[in-house]
Amino acid sequence: MLDIRIPISALFIVVGLLLVGYGVVVPASVDVPVNGTIYTFNLNRDWGAMILLFGIFMGALVRMDKPKSSE
């Protein structure tokens, strides 16, 4: 039977890669003023990296979970 973590990790990896790629190609940034200082963020790239890391983490959980042998 298919472990649900496999398609979930694949989905997050693909979406993360798409967002990171889009964030690199189209560098739309958001300026956030904090205490008189303006910080600039590329939300597509940054959140794409977070989603990609979550997908890799889910994939690592699948690989670390070794099924018990039925012997």
Order of alpha helices (4+ residues) and beta strands (2+ residues): alpha-beta-beta-alpha
